[in-house]
Amino acid sequence: QVHLVESGGGLVQPGGSLRLSCAASGSGFSGNEMGWYRRAPGKQRELVAQIFSGGITNYADSVKGRFTISRDNAKNTVSLQMNSLKPEDTAVYYCNDREIEPGRVTNYWGQGTQVTVSS
């Protein structure tokens, strides 16, 4: 089992910045593939950013150049630095950990943290 706890959401004006953090724990945690997803009102959950072992990253086109995902392996944390925020970034953001084993893929999710971009 893997337990994920997010923090750092809130209300910010357009053009502002926020930093989300996710702390992972549990005996099944490898940290090989972690990411952030979001769900805006009335929309499906979508990928925001991923980070893989070795530091390889992947971003949704809508956030490239504005968001940066990073990890601290010693602390089992993954962070999302969000700059130049736009109203369309308003959503509940979820931390994700994907554990891949032979014949099985398990996704773990945090409880979600609200990000609201509004003037």
C-alpha positions as CSV (number, residue, x, y, z in Angstrom):
1,Q,0.0,0.0,0.0
2,V,1.0,3.6,-0.7
3,H,-0.3,6.6,1.1
4,L,-0.1,10.1,-0.5
5,V,-0.7,13.4,1.2
6,E,-0.9,16.6,-0.8
7,S,-0.5,20.2,0.4
8,G,-0.1,23.7,-1.0
9,G,-3.3,24.5,-2.8
10,G,-5.2,27.7,-2.4
11,L,-6.5,30.9,-4.0
12,V,-4.1,32.9,-6.2
13,Q,-4.6,35.7,-8.7
14,P,-3.9,35.3,-12.4
15,G,-0.2,35.4,-13.0
16,G,0.6,34.2,-9.6
17,S,2.4,31.1,-8.4
18,L,1.7,28.2,-6.1
19,R,3.7,25.1,-5.1
20,L,2.1,21.8,-4.5
21,S,3.8,19.0,-2.5
22,C,3.0,15.4,-2.1
23,A,4.5,13.1,0.6
24,A,4.5,9.4,-0.1
25,S,4.7,6.6,2.4
26,G,4.1,2.9,2.6
27,S,5.8,-0.4,2.1
28,G,4.8,-0.7,-1.6
29,F,6.3,2.7,-2.6
30,S,9.0,2.7,-5.3
31,G,8.7,6.2,-6.6
32,N,9.5,5.1,-10.1
33,E,6.6,6.9,-11.7
34,M,4.8,9.8,-10.0
35,G,2.7,12.6,-11.3
36,W,0.1,15.3,-10.9
37,Y,-3.4,15.2,-12.4
38,R,-6.2,17.7,-12.2
39,R,-10.0,17.7,-12.5
40,A,-11.7,21.0,-13.4
41,P,-15.4,21.5,-12.8
42,G,-17.4,19.6,-15.4
43,K,-14.3,18.0,-17.0
44,Q,-12.5,14.7,-16.8
45,R,-9.3,14.3,-14.9
46,E,-6.3,15.1,-17.0
47,L,-2.5,14.6,-16.7
48,V,-0.6,17.7,-15.7
49,A,3.0,16.4,-15.2
50,Q,4.9,13.2,-14.6
51,I,8.3,12.4,-13.3
52,F,10.1,9.1,-13.7
53,S,13.1,7.5,-12.0
54,G,16.2,9.1,-13.4
55,G,14.4,12.5,-13.5
56,I,12.7,12.2,-16.9
57,T,9.7,14.5,-17.0
58,N,6.5,14.8,-19.1
59,Y,4.1,17.7,-19.2
60,A,0.7,18.5,-20.7
61,D,1.0,21.0,-23.5
62,S,-1.2,23.5,-21.6
63,V,1.3,23.8,-18.7
64,K,4.7,23.5,-20.5
65,G,7.0,26.4,-19.7
66,R,4.9,27.3,-16.7
67,F,4.8,24.3,-14.4
68,T,7.8,22.3,-13.1
69,I,7.6,18.9,-11.5
70,S,10.4,17.8,-9.2
71,R,11.2,15.1,-6.6
72,D,13.2,14.6,-3.5
73,N,14.0,10.9,-3.3
74,A,15.4,11.2,0.2
75,K,12.1,12.5,1.5
76,N,9.8,10.6,-0.8
77,T,8.2,13.8,-2.0
78,V,7.2,15.2,-5.4
79,S,6.4,18.8,-5.9
80,L,4.7,20.9,-8.6
81,Q,5.8,24.5,-9.0
82,M,3.1,26.4,-10.8
83,N,4.0,29.8,-12.3
84,S,2.0,32.2,-14.4
85,L,-1.2,30.7,-13.3
86,K,-4.3,31.2,-15.4
87,P,-8.0,30.9,-14.5
88,E,-8.2,27.8,-16.6
89,D,-5.7,26.1,-14.2
90,T,-8.5,26.1,-11.6
91,A,-9.1,22.5,-10.6
92,V,-8.6,19.9,-7.9
93,Y,-5.1,18.6,-8.2
94,Y,-4.3,15.0,-7.4
95,C,-0.9,13.4,-6.7
96,N,-0.5,10.0,-8.3
97,D,1.9,7.2,-7.8
98,R,2.0,4.3,-10.2
99,E,3.5,1.0,-9.1
100,I,4.3,-1.4,-11.9
101,E,4.8,-5.1,-11.2
102,P,4.8,-8.1,-13.5
103,G,1.2,-8.5,-14.6
104,R,-0.1,-5.6,-12.5
105,V,-0.3,-1.9,-12.5
106,T,-1.6,-0.1,-9.4
107,N,-2.4,3.6,-9.2
108,Y,-2.5,5.4,-5.9
109,W,-4.1,8.8,-5.4
110,G,-3.9,11.5,-2.9
111,Q,-7.1,13.2,-1.5
112,G,-6.7,16.2,-3.8
113,T,-6.0,19.8,-3.2
114,Q,-8.0,22.7,-4.6
115,V,-6.3,25.3,-6.7
116,T,-8.3,28.4,-7.6
117,V,-7.0,31.1,-9.9
118,S,-9.2,34.2,-9.8
119,S,-9.0,37.9,-9.3
